[in-house]
Amino acid sequence: MNDEGYTLLLTDEEGSEIECEVLDRIELDGSSFVVLLPVDDDSSEPEAIILREDASGDLSGLEDADLLDRVFALFLEKNGFNN
């Protein structure tokens, strides 16, 4: 995965499919992360999904809240949201 601006179809724990737009890729501490936004989320404050990307392109969730916060802060900074 090397381009942003396209969508991925994720499957959650219950087997439901979620289409997500790829917002960005973030490199942090030698790891790659993908920041996604559900396409069908019409709430006033949609929540981004952050997944770790391994060398083969497989995505996995993160359990570490501090790491999630660091990746999201870097995403905000990189995209000019922390002015």
PyMOL Python script that loads the backbone (N, CA, C, O; Angstrom):
from pymol import cmd

cmd.read_pdbstr("""\
ATOM      1  N   MET A   1       0.854  -1.164   0.000  1.00  0.00           N
ATOM      2  CA  MET A   1       0.000   0.000   0.000  1.00  0.00           C
ATOM      3  C   MET A   1       0.901   1.227   0.000  1.00  0.00           C
ATOM      4  O   MET A   1       1.657   1.453   0.945  1.00  0.00           O
ATOM      5  N   ASN A   2       0.814   2.018  -1.066  1.00  0.00           N
ATOM      6  CA  ASN A   2       1.691   3.165  -1.125  1.00  0.00           C
ATOM      7  C   ASN A   2       1.021   4.442  -1.587  1.00  0.00           C
ATOM      8  O   ASN A   2       1.691   5.467  -1.715  1.00  0.00           O
ATOM      9  N   ASP A   3      -0.267   4.418  -1.841  1.00  0.00           N
ATOM     10  CA  ASP A   3      -0.984   5.630  -2.241  1.00  0.00           C
ATOM     11  C   ASP A   3      -2.137   5.889  -1.297  1.00  0.00           C
ATOM     12  O   ASP A   3      -2.771   4.955  -0.807  1.00  0.00           O
ATOM     13  N   GLU A   4      -2.407   7.158  -1.042  1.00  0.00           N
ATOM     14  CA  GLU A   4      -3.561   7.535  -0.256  1.00  0.00           C
ATOM     15  C   GLU A   4      -4.673   7.969  -1.206  1.00  0.00           C
ATOM     16  O   GLU A   4      -4.442   8.091  -2.409  1.00  0.00           O
ATOM     17  N   GLY A   5      -5.871   8.204  -0.685  1.00  0.00           N
ATOM     18  CA  GLY A   5      -6.965   8.707  -1.494  1.00  0.00           C
ATOM     19  C   GLY A   5      -7.794   7.613  -2.148  1.00  0.00           C
ATOM     20  O   GLY A   5      -8.525   7.899  -3.096  1.00  0.00           O
ATOM     21  N   TYR A   6      -7.712   6.409  -1.694  1.00  0.00           N
ATOM     22  CA  TYR A   6      -8.551   5.342  -2.192  1.00  0.00           C
ATOM     23  C   TYR A   6      -9.247   4.689  -1.005  1.00  0.00           C
ATOM     24  O   TYR A   6      -9.030   5.089   0.139  1.00  0.00           O
ATOM     25  N   THR A   7     -10.079   3.690  -1.269  1.00  0.00           N
ATOM     26  CA  THR A   7     -10.811   3.049  -0.182  1.00  0.00           C
ATOM     27  C   THR A   7     -10.378   1.600  -0.013  1.00  0.00           C
ATOM     28  O   THR A   7      -9.897   0.952  -0.942  1.00  0.00           O
ATOM     29  N   LEU A   8     -10.567   1.120   1.206  1.00  0.00           N
ATOM     30  CA  LEU A   8     -10.335  -0.280   1.567  1.00  0.00           C
ATOM     31  C   LEU A   8     -11.615  -0.820   2.164  1.00  0.00           C
ATOM     32  O   LEU A   8     -12.381  -0.070   2.768  1.00  0.00           O
ATOM     33  N   LEU A   9     -11.855  -2.086   2.007  1.00  0.00           N
ATOM     34  CA  LEU A   9     -13.000  -2.736   2.619  1.00  0.00           C
ATOM     35  C   LEU A   9     -12.488  -3.583   3.778  1.00  0.00           C
ATOM     36  O   LEU A   9     -11.783  -4.570   3.570  1.00  0.00           O
ATOM     37  N   LEU A  10     -12.846  -3.192   5.004  1.00  0.00           N
ATOM     38  CA  LEU A  10     -12.434  -3.906   6.208  1.00  0.00           C
ATOM     39  C   LEU A  10     -13.588  -4.778   6.692  1.00  0.00           C
ATOM     40  O   LEU A  10     -14.754  -4.479   6.435  1.00  0.00           O
ATOM     41  N   THR A  11     -13.256  -5.847   7.387  1.00  0.00           N
ATOM     42  CA  THR A  11     -14.259  -6.708   8.006  1.00  0.00           C
ATOM     43  C   THR A  11     -14.026  -6.682   9.508  1.00  0.00           C
ATOM     44  O   THR A  11     -12.926  -6.988   9.967  1.00  0.00           O
ATOM     45  N   ASP A  12     -15.059  -6.317  10.292  1.00  0.00           N
ATOM     46  CA  ASP A  12     -14.900  -6.242  11.741  1.00  0.00           C
ATOM     47  C   ASP A  12     -15.103  -7.612  12.385  1.00  0.00           C
ATOM     48  O   ASP A  12     -15.308  -8.611  11.695  1.00  0.00           O
ATOM     49  N   GLU A  13     -15.043  -7.645  13.725  1.00  0.00           N
ATOM     50  CA  GLU A  13     -15.131  -8.900  14.463  1.00  0.00           C
ATOM     51  C   GLU A  13     -16.454  -9.628  14.251  1.00  0.00           C
ATOM     52  O   GLU A  13     -16.504 -10.854  14.355  1.00  0.00           O
ATOM     53  N   GLU A  14     -17.527  -8.895  13.955  1.00  0.00           N
ATOM     54  CA  GLU A  14     -18.840  -9.503  13.741  1.00  0.00           C
ATOM     55  C   GLU A  14     -19.064  -9.914  12.293  1.00  0.00           C
ATOM     56  O   GLU A  14     -20.120 -10.448  11.956  1.00  0.00           O
ATOM     57  N   GLY A  15     -18.072  -9.669  11.429  1.00  0.00           N
ATOM     58  CA  GLY A  15     -18.199 -10.025  10.023  1.00  0.00           C
ATOM     59  C   GLY A  15     -18.810  -8.936   9.163  1.00  0.00           C
ATOM     60  O   GLY A  15     -19.028  -9.146   7.969  1.00  0.00           O
ATOM     61  N   SER A  16     -19.093  -7.773   9.745  1.00  0.00           N
ATOM     62  CA  SER A  16     -19.640  -6.654   8.973  1.00  0.00           C
ATOM     63  C   SER A  16     -18.530  -5.967   8.191  1.00  0.00           C
ATOM     64  O   SER A  16     -17.411  -5.812   8.681  1.00  0.00           O
ATOM     65  N   GLU A  17     -18.853  -5.560   6.973  1.00  0.00           N
ATOM     66  CA  GLU A  17     -17.883  -4.869   6.146  1.00  0.00           C
ATOM     67  C   GLU A  17     -17.989  -3.363   6.337  1.00  0.00           C
ATOM     68  O   GLU A  17     -19.085  -2.814   6.447  1.00  0.00           O
ATOM     69  N   ILE A  18     -16.839  -2.705   6.374  1.00  0.00           N
ATOM     70  CA  ILE A  18     -16.771  -1.261   6.553  1.00  0.00           C
ATOM     71  C   ILE A  18     -15.867  -0.711   5.453  1.00  0.00           C
ATOM     72  O   ILE A  18     -14.686  -1.054   5.388  1.00  0.00           O
ATOM     73  N   GLU A  19     -16.418   0.139   4.592  1.00  0.00           N
ATOM     74  CA  GLU A  19     -15.600   0.775   3.562  1.00  0.00           C
ATOM     75  C   GLU A  19     -14.954   2.011   4.172  1.00  0.00           C
ATOM     76  O   GLU A  19     -15.630   2.841   4.780  1.00  0.00           O
ATOM     77  N   CYS A  20     -13.638   2.127   4.003  1.00  0.00           N
ATOM     78  CA  CYS A  20     -12.890   3.229   4.603  1.00  0.00           C
ATOM     79  C   CYS A  20     -12.021   3.912   3.557  1.00  0.00           C
ATOM     80  O   CYS A  20     -11.422   3.266   2.697  1.00  0.00           O
ATOM     81  N   GLU A  21     -11.969   5.230   3.655  1.00  0.00           N
ATOM     82  CA  GLU A  21     -11.055   6.009   2.823  1.00  0.00           C
ATOM     83  C   GLU A  21      -9.693   6.046   3.503  1.00  0.00           C
ATOM     84  O   GLU A  21      -9.599   6.262   4.712  1.00  0.00           O
ATOM     85  N   VAL A  22      -8.644   5.834   2.723  1.00  0.00           N
ATOM     86  CA  VAL A  22      -7.285   5.926   3.243  1.00  0.00           C
ATOM     87  C   VAL A  22      -6.907   7.399   3.274  1.00  0.00           C
ATOM     88  O   VAL A  22      -6.811   8.042   2.229  1.00  0.00           O
ATOM     89  N   LEU A  23      -6.691   7.937   4.478  1.00  0.00           N
ATOM     90  CA  LEU A  23      -6.332   9.344   4.629  1.00  0.00           C
ATOM     91  C   LEU A  23      -4.837   9.572   4.529  1.00  0.00           C
ATOM     92  O   LEU A  23      -4.397  10.569   3.958  1.00  0.00           O
ATOM     93  N   ASP A  24      -4.042   8.644   5.086  1.00  0.00           N
ATOM     94  CA  ASP A  24      -2.594   8.860   5.110  1.00  0.00           C
ATOM     95  C   ASP A  24      -1.892   7.605   5.593  1.00  0.00           C
ATOM     96  O   ASP A  24      -2.501   6.717   6.189  1.00  0.00           O
ATOM     97  N   ARG A  25      -0.597   7.554   5.322  1.00  0.00           N
ATOM     98  CA  ARG A  25       0.296   6.559   5.916  1.00  0.00           C
ATOM     99  C   ARG A  25       1.264   7.311   6.794  1.00  0.00           C
ATOM    100  O   ARG A  25       1.768   8.367   6.411  1.00  0.00           O
ATOM    101  N   ILE A  26       1.528   6.775   7.966  1.00  0.00           N
ATOM    102  CA  ILE A  26       2.407   7.402   8.941  1.00  0.00           C
ATOM    103  C   ILE A  26       3.521   6.423   9.284  1.00  0.00           C
ATOM    104  O   ILE A  26       3.269   5.246   9.543  1.00  0.00           O
ATOM    105  N   GLU A  27       4.742   6.915   9.283  1.00  0.00           N
ATOM    106  CA  GLU A  27       5.899   6.124   9.721  1.00  0.00           C
ATOM    107  C   GLU A  27       6.286   6.621  11.105  1.00  0.00           C
ATOM    108  O   GLU A  27       6.468   7.821  11.308  1.00  0.00           O
ATOM    109  N   LEU A  28       6.412   5.707  12.054  1.00  0.00           N
ATOM    110  CA  LEU A  28       6.768   6.075  13.416  1.00  0.00           C
ATOM    111  C   LEU A  28       7.539   4.930  14.054  1.00  0.00           C
ATOM    112  O   LEU A  28       7.076   3.789  14.062  1.00  0.00           O
ATOM    113  N   ASP A  29       8.704   5.233  14.582  1.00  0.00           N
ATOM    114  CA  ASP A  29       9.527   4.251  15.302  1.00  0.00           C
ATOM    115  C   ASP A  29       9.756   2.976  14.487  1.00  0.00           C
ATOM    116  O   ASP A  29       9.735   1.872  15.032  1.00  0.00           O
ATOM    117  N   GLY A  30       9.975   3.135  13.181  1.00  0.00           N
ATOM    118  CA  GLY A  30      10.264   1.990  12.334  1.00  0.00           C
ATOM    119  C   GLY A  30       9.054   1.169  11.915  1.00  0.00           C
ATOM    120  O   GLY A  30       9.209   0.123  11.286  1.00  0.00           O
ATOM    121  N   SER A  31       7.861   1.623  12.252  1.00  0.00           N
ATOM    122  CA  SER A  31       6.635   0.922  11.871  1.00  0.00           C
ATOM    123  C   SER A  31       5.791   1.808  10.972  1.00  0.00           C
ATOM    124  O   SER A  31       5.889   3.035  11.017  1.00  0.00           O
ATOM    125  N   SER A  32       4.955   1.168  10.150  1.00  0.00           N
ATOM    126  CA  SER A  32       4.035   1.882   9.264  1.00  0.00           C
ATOM    127  C   SER A  32       2.619   1.752   9.798  1.00  0.00           C
ATOM    128  O   SER A  32       2.209   0.695  10.277  1.00  0.00           O
ATOM    129  N   PHE A  33       1.887   2.842   9.706  1.00  0.00           N
ATOM    130  CA  PHE A  33       0.499   2.872  10.153  1.00  0.00           C
ATOM    131  C   PHE A  33      -0.354   3.498   9.059  1.00  0.00           C
ATOM    132  O   PHE A  33       0.114   4.360   8.315  1.00  0.00           O
ATOM    133  N   VAL A  34      -1.606   3.065   8.963  1.00  0.00           N
ATOM    134  CA  VAL A  34      -2.543   3.598   7.988  1.00  0.00           C
ATOM    135  C   VAL A  34      -3.674   4.263   8.765  1.00  0.00           C
ATOM    136  O   VAL A  34      -4.236   3.681   9.692  1.00  0.00           O
ATOM    137  N   VAL A  35      -4.002   5.505   8.366  1.00  0.00           N
ATOM    138  CA  VAL A  35      -5.095   6.236   8.989  1.00  0.00           C
ATOM    139  C   VAL A  35      -6.283   6.189   8.025  1.00  0.00           C
ATOM    140  O   VAL A  35      -6.186   6.621   6.876  1.00  0.00           O
ATOM    141  N   LEU A  36      -7.395   5.660   8.513  1.00  0.00           N
ATOM    142  CA  LEU A  36      -8.581   5.443   7.695  1.00  0.00           C
ATOM    143  C   LEU A  36      -9.774   6.194   8.267  1.00  0.00           C
ATOM    144  O   LEU A  36      -9.822   6.498   9.459  1.00  0.00           O
ATOM    145  N   LEU A  37     -10.736   6.488   7.395  1.00  0.00           N
ATOM    146  CA  LEU A  37     -11.984   7.108   7.828  1.00  0.00           C
ATOM    147  C   LEU A  37     -13.134   6.355   7.176  1.00  0.00           C
ATOM    148  O   LEU A  37     -13.188   6.255   5.951  1.00  0.00           O
ATOM    149  N   PRO A  38     -14.071   5.814   7.990  1.00  0.00           N
ATOM    150  CA  PRO A  38     -15.214   5.112   7.403  1.00  0.00           C
ATOM    151  C   PRO A  38     -15.995   6.026   6.457  1.00  0.00           C
ATOM    152  O   PRO A  38     -16.330   7.157   6.811  1.00  0.00           O
ATOM    153  N   VAL A  39     -16.282   5.529   5.256  1.00  0.00           N
ATOM    154  CA  VAL A  39     -16.965   6.313   4.232  1.00  0.00           C
ATOM    155  C   VAL A  39     -18.397   6.623   4.640  1.00  0.00           C
ATOM    156  O   VAL A  39     -18.870   7.736   4.408  1.00  0.00           O
ATOM    157  N   ASP A  40     -19.092   5.678   5.237  1.00  0.00           N
ATOM    158  CA  ASP A  40     -20.508   5.848   5.562  1.00  0.00           C
ATOM    159  C   ASP A  40     -20.759   6.473   6.928  1.00  0.00           C
ATOM    160  O   ASP A  40     -21.897   6.478   7.399  1.00  0.00           O
ATOM    161  N   ASP A  41     -19.720   7.001   7.575  1.00  0.00           N
ATOM    162  CA  ASP A  41     -19.889   7.622   8.896  1.00  0.00           C
ATOM    163  C   ASP A  41     -20.361   9.054   8.697  1.00  0.00           C
ATOM    164  O   ASP A  41     -19.581   9.925   8.312  1.00  0.00           O
ATOM    165  N   ASP A  42     -21.637   9.291   8.960  1.00  0.00           N
ATOM    166  CA  ASP A  42     -22.187  10.632   8.762  1.00  0.00           C
ATOM    167  C   ASP A  42     -22.376  11.375  10.087  1.00  0.00           C
ATOM    168  O   ASP A  42     -23.135  12.341  10.161  1.00  0.00           O
ATOM    169  N   SER A  43     -21.683  10.918  11.128  1.00  0.00           N
ATOM    170  CA  SER A  43     -21.780  11.594  12.419  1.00  0.00           C
ATOM    171  C   SER A  43     -21.058  12.934  12.356  1.00  0.00           C
ATOM    172  O   SER A  43     -20.245  13.165  11.460  1.00  0.00           O
ATOM    173  N   SER A  44     -21.351  13.808  13.297  1.00  0.00           N
ATOM    174  CA  SER A  44     -20.735  15.139  13.306  1.00  0.00           C
ATOM    175  C   SER A  44     -19.262  15.069  13.708  1.00  0.00           C
ATOM    176  O   SER A  44     -18.497  15.982  13.398  1.00  0.00           O
ATOM    177  N   GLU A  45     -18.856  14.003  14.391  1.00  0.00           N
ATOM    178  CA  GLU A  45     -17.456  13.815  14.788  1.00  0.00           C
ATOM    179  C   GLU A  45     -17.022  12.389  14.466  1.00  0.00           C
ATOM    180  O   GLU A  45     -16.938  11.543  15.357  1.00  0.00           O
ATOM    181  N   PRO A  46     -16.744  12.123  13.178  1.00  0.00           N
ATOM    182  CA  PRO A  46     -16.336  10.764  12.810  1.00  0.00           C
ATOM    183  C   PRO A  46     -15.000  10.394  13.445  1.00  0.00           C
ATOM    184  O   PRO A  46     -14.160  11.258  13.694  1.00  0.00           O
ATOM    185  N   GLU A  47     -14.813   9.109  13.701  1.00  0.00           N
ATOM    186  CA  GLU A  47     -13.581   8.623  14.321  1.00  0.00           C
ATOM    187  C   GLU A  47     -12.706   7.934  13.295  1.00  0.00           C
ATOM    188  O   GLU A  47     -13.162   7.082  12.532  1.00  0.00           O
ATOM    189  N   ALA A  48     -11.439   8.321  13.291  1.00  0.00           N
ATOM    190  CA  ALA A  48     -10.469   7.683  12.409  1.00  0.00           C
ATOM    191  C   ALA A  48     -10.129   6.297  12.943  1.00  0.00           C
ATOM    192  O   ALA A  48     -10.210   6.039  14.143  1.00  0.00           O
ATOM    193  N   ILE A  49      -9.752   5.424  12.040  1.00  0.00           N
ATOM    194  CA  ILE A  49      -9.271   4.088  12.379  1.00  0.00           C
ATOM    195  C   ILE A  49      -7.787   4.061  12.049  1.00  0.00           C
ATOM    196  O   ILE A  49      -7.384   4.444  10.951  1.00  0.00           O
ATOM    197  N   ILE A  50      -6.977   3.612  12.991  1.00  0.00           N
ATOM    198  CA  ILE A  50      -5.535   3.526  12.771  1.00  0.00           C
ATOM    199  C   ILE A  50      -5.126   2.067  12.894  1.00  0.00           C
ATOM    200  O   ILE A  50      -5.379   1.416  13.908  1.00  0.00           O
ATOM    201  N   LEU A  51      -4.485   1.566  11.836  1.00  0.00           N
ATOM    202  CA  LEU A  51      -4.040   0.184  11.806  1.00  0.00           C
ATOM    203  C   LEU A  51      -2.544   0.138  11.504  1.00  0.00           C
ATOM    204  O   LEU A  51      -2.015   1.007  10.811  1.00  0.00           O
ATOM    205  N   ARG A  52      -1.870  -0.883  12.030  1.00  0.00           N
ATOM    206  CA  ARG A  52      -0.454  -1.109  11.729  1.00  0.00           C
ATOM    207  C   ARG A  52      -0.379  -1.902  10.429  1.00  0.00           C
ATOM    208  O   ARG A  52      -1.149  -2.836  10.207  1.00  0.00           O
ATOM    209  N   GLU A  53       0.571  -1.508   9.570  1.00  0.00           N
ATOM    210  CA  GLU A  53       0.794  -2.213   8.312  1.00  0.00           C
ATOM    211  C   GLU A  53       2.131  -2.948   8.385  1.00  0.00           C
ATOM    212  O   GLU A  53       3.166  -2.333   8.645  1.00  0.00           O
ATOM    213  N   ASP A  54       2.111  -4.264   8.157  1.00  0.00           N
ATOM    214  CA  ASP A  54       3.375  -5.011   8.198  1.00  0.00           C
ATOM    215  C   ASP A  54       4.043  -4.987   6.817  1.00  0.00           C
ATOM    216  O   ASP A  54       3.503  -4.415   5.871  1.00  0.00           O
ATOM    217  N   ALA A  55       5.201  -5.603   6.714  1.00  0.00           N
ATOM    218  CA  ALA A  55       6.000  -5.561   5.489  1.00  0.00           C
ATOM    219  C   ALA A  55       5.272  -6.165   4.288  1.00  0.00           C
ATOM    220  O   ALA A  55       5.542  -5.784   3.149  1.00  0.00           O
ATOM    221  N   SER A  56       4.361  -7.093   4.526  1.00  0.00           N
ATOM    222  CA  SER A  56       3.629  -7.714   3.422  1.00  0.00           C
ATOM    223  C   SER A  56       2.344  -6.971   3.079  1.00  0.00           C
ATOM    224  O   SER A  56       1.614  -7.376   2.174  1.00  0.00           O
ATOM    225  N   GLY A  57       2.060  -5.872   3.806  1.00  0.00           N
ATOM    226  CA  GLY A  57       0.863  -5.079   3.526  1.00  0.00           C
ATOM    227  C   GLY A  57      -0.349  -5.472   4.328  1.00  0.00           C
ATOM    228  O   GLY A  57      -1.415  -4.879   4.164  1.00  0.00           O
ATOM    229  N   ASP A  58      -0.213  -6.477   5.210  1.00  0.00           N
ATOM    230  CA  ASP A  58      -1.336  -6.873   6.059  1.00  0.00           C
ATOM    231  C   ASP A  58      -1.548  -5.820   7.142  1.00  0.00           C
ATOM    232  O   ASP A  58      -0.592  -5.232   7.647  1.00  0.00           O
ATOM    233  N   LEU A  59      -2.807  -5.591   7.490  1.00  0.00           N
ATOM    234  CA  LEU A  59      -3.168  -4.590   8.492  1.00  0.00           C
ATOM    235  C   LEU A  59      -3.643  -5.270   9.762  1.00  0.00           C
ATOM    236  O   LEU A  59      -4.313  -6.302   9.716  1.00  0.00           O
ATOM    237  N   SER A  60      -3.288  -4.676  10.906  1.00  0.00           N
ATOM    238  CA  SER A  60      -3.743  -5.198  12.195  1.00  0.00           C
ATOM    239  C   SER A  60      -4.049  -4.035  13.131  1.00  0.00           C
ATOM    240  O   SER A  60      -3.488  -2.947  13.001  1.00  0.00           O
ATOM    241  N   GLY A  61      -4.943  -4.287  14.067  1.00  0.00           N
ATOM    242  CA  GLY A  61      -5.341  -3.267  15.027  1.00  0.00           C
ATOM    243  C   GLY A  61      -4.268  -3.011  16.070  1.00  0.00           C
ATOM    244  O   GLY A  61      -3.322  -3.785  16.219  1.00  0.00           O
ATOM    245  N   LEU A  62      -4.434  -1.913  16.787  1.00  0.00           N
ATOM    246  CA  LEU A  62      -3.512  -1.531  17.858  1.00  0.00           C
ATOM    247  C   LEU A  62      -4.253  -1.557  19.181  1.00  0.00           C
ATOM    248  O   LEU A  62      -5.405  -1.133  19.268  1.00  0.00           O
ATOM    249  N   GLU A  63      -3.589  -2.055  20.206  1.00  0.00           N
ATOM    250  CA  GLU A  63      -4.168  -2.088  21.547  1.00  0.00           C
ATOM    251  C   GLU A  63      -3.580  -0.993  22.432  1.00  0.00           C
ATOM    252  O   GLU A  63      -4.181  -0.621  23.440  1.00  0.00           O
ATOM    253  N   ASP A  64      -2.425  -0.481  22.068  1.00  0.00           N
ATOM    254  CA  ASP A  64      -1.684   0.484  22.881  1.00  0.00           C
ATOM    255  C   ASP A  64      -2.237   1.901  22.666  1.00  0.00           C
ATOM    256  O   ASP A  64      -2.005   2.510  21.622  1.00  0.00           O
ATOM    257  N   ALA A  65      -2.966   2.417  23.657  1.00  0.00           N
ATOM    258  CA  ALA A  65      -3.588   3.737  23.550  1.00  0.00           C
ATOM    259  C   ALA A  65      -2.556   4.849  23.370  1.00  0.00           C
ATOM    260  O   ALA A  65      -2.801   5.807  22.637  1.00  0.00           O
ATOM    261  N   ASP A  66      -1.412   4.729  24.030  1.00  0.00           N
ATOM    262  CA  ASP A  66      -0.371   5.743  23.879  1.00  0.00           C
ATOM    263  C   ASP A  66       0.164   5.780  22.457  1.00  0.00           C
ATOM    264  O   ASP A  66       0.391   6.857  21.905  1.00  0.00           O
ATOM    265  N   LEU A  67       0.366   4.615  21.863  1.00  0.00           N
ATOM    266  CA  LEU A  67       0.841   4.545  20.483  1.00  0.00           C
ATOM    267  C   LEU A  67      -0.200   5.117  19.532  1.00  0.00           C
ATOM    268  O   LEU A  67       0.144   5.856  18.610  1.00  0.00           O
ATOM    269  N   LEU A  68      -1.464   4.784  19.747  1.00  0.00           N
ATOM    270  CA  LEU A  68      -2.543   5.360  18.930  1.00  0.00           C
ATOM    271  C   LEU A  68      -2.518   6.885  19.002  1.00  0.00           C
ATOM    272  O   LEU A  68      -2.628   7.560  17.979  1.00  0.00           O
ATOM    273  N   ASP A  69      -2.374   7.423  20.208  1.00  0.00           N
ATOM    274  CA  ASP A  69      -2.332   8.875  20.386  1.00  0.00           C
ATOM    275  C   ASP A  69      -1.146   9.490  19.656  1.00  0.00           C
ATOM    276  O   ASP A  69      -1.275  10.550  19.043  1.00  0.00           O
ATOM    277  N   ARG A  70       0.009   8.832  19.718  1.00  0.00           N
ATOM    278  CA  ARG A  70       1.209   9.355  19.054  1.00  0.00           C
ATOM    279  C   ARG A  70       1.048   9.350  17.541  1.00  0.00           C
ATOM    280  O   ARG A  70       1.409  10.318  16.871  1.00  0.00           O
ATOM    281  N   VAL A  71       0.505   8.260  17.002  1.00  0.00           N
ATOM    282  CA  VAL A  71       0.297   8.173  15.555  1.00  0.00           C
ATOM    283  C   VAL A  71      -0.710   9.224  15.109  1.00  0.00           C
ATOM    284  O   VAL A  71      -0.499   9.889  14.095  1.00  0.00           O
ATOM    285  N   PHE A  72      -1.802   9.382  15.853  1.00  0.00           N
ATOM    286  CA  PHE A  72      -2.825  10.361  15.469  1.00  0.00           C
ATOM    287  C   PHE A  72      -2.279  11.786  15.570  1.00  0.00           C
ATOM    288  O   PHE A  72      -2.576  12.618  14.713  1.00  0.00           O
ATOM    289  N   ALA A  73      -1.488  12.079  16.599  1.00  0.00           N
ATOM    290  CA  ALA A  73      -0.886  13.408  16.730  1.00  0.00           C
ATOM    291  C   ALA A  73       0.042  13.692  15.555  1.00  0.00           C
ATOM    292  O   ALA A  73       0.057  14.809  15.039  1.00  0.00           O
ATOM    293  N   LEU A  74       0.812  12.702  15.126  1.00  0.00           N
ATOM    294  CA  LEU A  74       1.696  12.873  13.976  1.00  0.00           C
ATOM    295  C   LEU A  74       0.884  13.078  12.698  1.00  0.00           C
ATOM    296  O   LEU A  74       1.252  13.893  11.852  1.00  0.00           O
ATOM    297  N   PHE A  75      -0.215  12.342  12.557  1.00  0.00           N
ATOM    298  CA  PHE A  75      -1.113  12.524  11.413  1.00  0.00           C
ATOM    299  C   PHE A  75      -1.640  13.961  11.380  1.00  0.00           C
ATOM    300  O   PHE A  75      -1.621  14.605  10.331  1.00  0.00           O
ATOM    301  N   LEU A  76      -2.111  14.461  12.525  1.00  0.00           N
ATOM    302  CA  LEU A  76      -2.631  15.822  12.586  1.00  0.00           C
ATOM    303  C   LEU A  76      -1.558  16.850  12.217  1.00  0.00           C
ATOM    304  O   LEU A  76      -1.816  17.776  11.449  1.00  0.00           O
ATOM    305  N   GLU A  77      -0.367  16.680  12.766  1.00  0.00           N
ATOM    306  CA  GLU A  77       0.734  17.594  12.496  1.00  0.00           C
ATOM    307  C   GLU A  77       1.124  17.559  11.015  1.00  0.00           C
ATOM    308  O   GLU A  77       1.289  18.605  10.387  1.00  0.00           O
ATOM    309  N   LYS A  78       1.270  16.360  10.468  1.00  0.00           N
ATOM    310  CA  LYS A  78       1.675  16.173   9.077  1.00  0.00           C
ATOM    311  C   LYS A  78       0.689  16.797   8.107  1.00  0.00           C
ATOM    312  O   LYS A  78       1.079  17.282   7.045  1.00  0.00           O
ATOM    313  N   ASN A  79      -0.585  16.786   8.467  1.00  0.00           N
ATOM    314  CA  ASN A  79      -1.637  17.281   7.581  1.00  0.00           C
ATOM    315  C   ASN A  79      -2.121  18.689   7.933  1.00  0.00           C
ATOM    316  O   ASN A  79      -3.151  19.142   7.435  1.00  0.00           O
ATOM    317  N   GLY A  80      -1.361  19.381   8.803  1.00  0.00           N
ATOM    318  CA  GLY A  80      -1.644  20.785   9.081  1.00  0.00           C
ATOM    319  C   GLY A  80      -2.827  21.065   9.989  1.00  0.00           C
ATOM    320  O   GLY A  80      -3.370  22.170   9.970  1.00  0.00           O
ATOM    321  N   PHE A  81      -3.237  20.083  10.785  1.00  0.00           N
ATOM    322  CA  PHE A  81      -4.361  20.290  11.680  1.00  0.00           C
ATOM    323  C   PHE A  81      -3.941  20.812  13.038  1.00  0.00           C
ATOM    324  O   PHE A  81      -4.803  21.199  13.827  1.00  0.00           O
ATOM    325  N   ASN A  82      -2.654  20.840  13.342  1.00  0.00           N
ATOM    326  CA  ASN A  82      -2.143  21.349  14.632  1.00  0.00           C
ATOM    327  C   ASN A  82      -1.441  22.669  14.412  1.00  0.00           C
ATOM    328  O   ASN A  82      -0.215  22.738  14.507  1.00  0.00           O
ATOM    329  N   ASN A  83      -2.165  23.687  14.131  1.00  0.00           N
ATOM    330  CA  ASN A  83      -1.544  25.005  13.913  1.00  0.00           C
ATOM    331  C   ASN A  83      -1.643  25.857  15.149  1.00  0.00           C
ATOM    332  O   ASN A  83      -1.175  26.996  15.153  1.00  0.00           O
TER     333      ASN A  83
END
""", "prot")
cmd.dss("prot")
cmd.show_as("cartoon", "prot")
cmd.util.cbc("prot")
cmd.orient("prot")
